Amino acid sequence: MAYLYLAIAIVAEVAGTTALKASKEFTRLLPSLVVVACYALAFYMLALVLRTIPVGIAYAIWAGVGILLVAVAGAVVYRQIPDWPAILGMCLIIAGVVIINLFSSNVKH
């Protein structure tokens, strides 16, 4: 269940971050409410994850996958296409998440 909660936390955080731009610095009500609701859900789910997954591992996965998904959302929703150095950097972050999950003794397999 921990990884399901982590997936929900990541999706909620990505939705909240995507809505953050649409909120126009919290001047638009509906996107602002989406931001608050999504971040509340994301942190609640992350808190549930921390019952079983160490905080450093959970946060590394959450941040790494979140970075990639926010970049994809930014490209699709706002036409903010990352350049090659940004893409390379994100690939390295994802590689780090994969290495943690495959080889770390702190991750329960």
PAZAPA-4460 file (N, C-alpha, C; in steps of 0.05 Angstrom, whole numbers, plus 32768, in hexadecimal, padded with zeros to 4 digits):
% residues 109
    n_x    n_y    n_z   ca_x   ca_y   ca_z    c_x    c_y    c_z   seq   type   mol
   8010   7FE8   8000   8000   8000   8000   8011   8019   8000     1      M     A
   8029   8018   800B   803A   802F   800D   8040   803B   7FF2     2      A     A
   8045   802A   7FDE   804C   8034   7FC4   8033   803F   7FB5     3      Y     A
   801C   8035   7FBC   8003   8040   7FB1   7FFF   805C   7FBD     4      L     A
   8003   805F   7FD7   8001   8079   7FE4   8015   808D   7FD8     5      Y     A
   802D   8082   7FD3   8042   8093   7FC8   803A   809D   7FAC     6      L     A
   802F   808B   7F9C   8026   8093   7F81   8010   80A8   7F83     7      A     A
   7FFE   80A5   7F95   7FE9   80B9   7F99   7FF5   80D3   7FA1     8      I     A
   8008   80D2   7FB3   8016   80EB   7FBD   8023   80F9   7FA5     9      A     A
   8030   80EA   7F95   803F   80F5   7F7E   802B   8102   7F6A    10      I     A
   8016   80F4   7F63   8002   80FE   7F50   7FF5   8117   7F5B    11      V     A
   7FEF   8117   7F75   7FE2   812F   7F81   7FF5   8146   7F81    12      A     A
   800F   8141   7F87   8023   8157   7F87   8026   8163   7F6B    13      E     A
   8027   8151   7F57   802A   815A   7F3B   8012   816B   7F33    14      V     A
   7FFA   8162   7F3A   7FE2   8171   7F34   7FE2   818C   7F42    15      A     A
   7FEA   818C   7F5B   7FEB   81A5   7F6A   8000   81B8   7F5F    16      G     A
   8017   81AE   7F57   802B   81BF   7F4B   8022   81CA   7F30    17      T     A
   8015   81BA   7F20   800B   81C3   7F07   7FF6   81D8   7F0A    18      T     A
   7FE5   81D4   7F1E   7FD0   81E8   7F24   7FDC   8202   7F2F    19      A     A
   7FF3   8200   7F3C   7FFF   8217   7F48   8005   822D   7F33    20      L     A
   800E   8225   7F1C   8013   8238   7F07   7FF8   8244   7EFE    21      K     A
   7FE4   8233   7EFB   7FCA   823D   7EF2   7FBD   824F   7F07    22      A     A
   7FC5   824D   7F20   7FB9   825E   7F35   7FC1   827C   7F32    23      S     A
   7FD5   8281   7F21   7FDF   829C   7F1D   7FE5   82AA   7F38    24      K     A
   7FF7   829D   7F47   7FFF   82A7   7F62   7FE8   82A9   7F75    25      E     A
   7FD7   8295   7F74   7FBF   8293   7F86   7FAB   82A9   7F81    26      F     A
   7FAA   82B4   7F69   7F96   82C8   7F63   7F7D   82BC   7F56    27      T     A
   7F7E   82A3   7F4E   7F67   8296   7F41   7F5E   8280   7F55    28      R     A
   7F44   8281   7F5C   7F39   8271   7F71   7F3A   8253   7F6C    29      L     A
   7F2F   824A   7F56   7F2E   822D   7F51   7F49   821F   7F50    30      L     A
   7F5C   822A   7F40   7F76   821D   7F41   7F83   821E   7F5C    31      P     A
   7F7F   8234   7F6B   7F8A   8236   7F86   7F7F   8221   7F98    32      S     A
   7F65   821B   7F96   7F59   8206   7FA6   7F64   81EB   7F9F    33      L     A
   7F69   81E7   7F85   7F74   81CE   7F7C   7F90   81CA   7F88    34      V     A
   7FA0   81E0   7F88   7FBB   81DF   7F93   7FBA   81D6   7FB0    35      V     A
   7FA9   81E3   7FC0   7FA8   81DD   7FDD   7F9E   81C0   7FE1    36      V     A
   7F89   81B8   7FD3   7F7F   819D   7FD6   7F93   8188   7FCE    37      A     A
   7FA0   818C   7FB8   7FB4   8179   7FAE   7FCC   8176   7FC1    38      C     A
   7FD6   818D   7FCA   7FED   818C   7FDC   7FE5   817F   7FF7    39      Y     A
   7FCD   8184   8001   7FC3   8178   8019   7FC2   8159   8016    40      A     A
   7FB7   8150   7FFF   7FB6   8134   7FFA   7FD2   8128   7FF7    41      L     A
   7FE3   8136   7FE9   7FFF   812C   7FE5   800D   8128   7FFF    42      A     A
   800C   813C   8011   801A   8139   802A   800D   8125   803D    43      F     A
   7FF3   8122   803C   7FE6   810E   804C   7FEF   80F2   8042    44      Y     A
   7FEE   80EE   8028   7FF7   80D4   801D   8014   80CF   8024    45      M     A
   8025   80E3   8021   8041   80E0   8028   8045   80D8   8045    46      L     A
   8034   80E4   8057   8036   80DD   8073   802F   80BF   8077    47      A     A
   801B   80B5   8068   8015   8098   806A   802C   8087   8060    48      L     A
   8039   8090   804B   8050   8081   803F   8066   807E   8054    49      V     A
   806A   8093   8064   8080   8093   8077   807D   807F   808D    50      L     A
   8065   8072   808F   8062   805C   80A3   8074   8045   809C    51      R     A
   8079   8041   8082   8088   8029   807A   80A1   802E   806A    52      T     A
   80A2   8044   805C   80B9   804A   804B   80CA   8060   8059    53      I     A
   80E4   805D   805B   80F4   8072   8068   80F1   808D   805A    54      P     A
   80F2   80A2   8069   80EC   80BD   805F   80FE   80C5   8048    55      V     A
   8117   80BF   804A   812A   80C7   8034   8124   80B9   801A    56      G     A
   811D   809F   801C   8116   8090   8004   80FC   8099   7FF9    57      I     A
   80E8   809C   800A   80CD   80A5   8000   80D0   80C1   7FF3    58      A     A
   80DE   80D3   7FFF   80E1   80EE   7FF4   80F0   80EE   7FDA    59      Y     A
   8105   80DD   7FD8   8115   80DB   7FBF   8103   80D2   7FA8    60      A     A
   80F3   80BE   7FAD   80E1   80B4   7F99   80CC   80C9   7F92    61      I     A
   80C0   80D5   7FA6   80AB   80E9   7FA2   80B6   8100   7F92    62      W     A
   80CD   810A   7F9A   80D8   8121   7F8C   80E2   811A   7F70    63      A     A
   80EF   8104   7F6D   80F9   80FC   7F53   80E3   80F7   7F3E    64      G     A
   80D0   80E7   7F46   80BA   80E2   7F33   80A9   80FB   7F2F    65      V     A
   80A6   810B   7F44   8097   8124   7F42   80A4   8137   7F2F    66      G     A
   80BE   8139   7F2F   80CD   814B   7F1D   80C7   8143   7F00    67      I     A
   80C9   812A   7EFB   80C4   8121   7EDF   80A7   8126   7ED7    68      L     A
   8094   8120   7EE8   8078   8124   7EE0   8070   8141   7EDE    69      L     A
   807C   8152   7EEF   8076   816F   7EED   8082   817A   7ED3    70      V     A
   8099   8170   7ECC   80A5   8179   7EB2   8093   8170   7E9B    71      A     A
   8089   8158   7E9C   8076   814F   7E87   805D   815F   7E87    72      V     A
   8052   8164   7E9F   8039   8175   7EA1   803E   8191   7E97    73      A     A
   8055   819C   7E9D   805C   81B7   7E94   805E   81B8   7E75    74      G     A
   8069   81A3   7E6A   806C   81A2   7E4D   8051   819F   7E3F    75      A     A
   8040   818E   7E4B   8025   8189   7E3F   8012   81A0   7E43    76      V     A
   8010   81A9   7E5C   7FFC   81BE   7E63   8005   81DA   7E5C    77      V     A
   801E   81E0   7E62   8027   81FC   7E5E   803B   81FF   7E47    78      Y     A
   8040   81EA   7E38   8053   81EB   7E22   806F   81F4   7E2A    79      R     A
   8077   81ED   7E42   8092   81F3   7E4D   80A4   81DB   7E48    80      Q     A
   80B0   81DA   7E31   80C0   81C3   7E29   80DC   81C5   7E35    81      I     A
   80E5   81B2   7E45   8100   81B3   7E50   8115   81AF   7E3A    82      P     A
   812C   81BC   7E3D   8142   81B9   7E2A   8152   819F   7E32    83      D     A
   8166   8198   7E21   8174   817F   7E25   8183   817D   7E40    84      W     A
   8190   8193   7E49   819C   8190   7E64   8188   818B   7E7A    85      P     A
   8170   8197   7E78   815C   8192   7E8C   8152   8175   7E8A    86      A     A
   814E   816B   7E72   8146   814F   7E6E   815B   813C   7E79    87      I     A
   8174   8141   7E73   818A   8131   7E7D   818A   8130   7E9C    88      L     A
   8187   8148   7EA8   8186   814A   7EC5   816F   813A   7ED1    89      G     A
   8158   813B   7EC4   8141   812C   7ECE   8145   810E   7ECB    90      M     A
   8152   8106   7EB6   8158   80EA   7EB2   816B   80E0   7EC7    91      C     A
   817F   80F0   7ECF   8191   80E9   7EE5   8182   80E6   7EFF    92      L     A
   816F   80F7   7F04   815F   80F5   7F1C   814F   80DB   7F1C    93      I     A
   8142   80D5   7F06   8133   80BC   7F04   8145   80A4   7F07    94      I     A
   815D   80A6   7EFC   8171   8090   7EFF   8177   808C   7F1D    95      A     A
   8179   80A1   7F2C   817E   809F   7F48   8167   8092   7F57    96      G     A
   814E   8098   7F4F   8137   808B   7F5B   8137   806D   7F55    97      V     A
   813E   8066   7F3C   813F   804A   7F35   8154   803B   7F45    98      V     A
   816C   8047   7F47   8182   803B   7F56   817A   8037   7F73    99      I     A
   816D   804B   7F7F   8163   8048   7F9B   8151   8030   7F9D   100      I     A
   813D   802E   7F8B   812A   8019   7F8D   8135   7FFD   7F87   101      N     A
   8149   7FFC   7F76   8154   7FE2   7F6F   8169   7FD8   7F83   102      L     A
   8179   7FEA   7F8D   8190   7FE2   7F9C   8191   7FEA   7FB9   103      F     A
   8181   7FFC   7FC3   8183   8005   7FDE   8177   7FF0   7FF1   104      S     A
   8186   7FEB   8007   817B   7FD8   801B   8165   7FE5   802C   105      S     A
   8162   7FFF   8029   814C   800D   8038   8131   800A   802C   106      N     A
   8130   8001   8013   8117   7FFE   8005   810E   7FE1   8008   107      V     A
   80F6   7FDD   8011   80EB   7FC2   8014   80E2   7FB7   7FF9   108      K     A
   80ED   7FA1   7FF1   80E6   7F95   7FD7   80D1   7F7F   7FDA   109      H     A
***
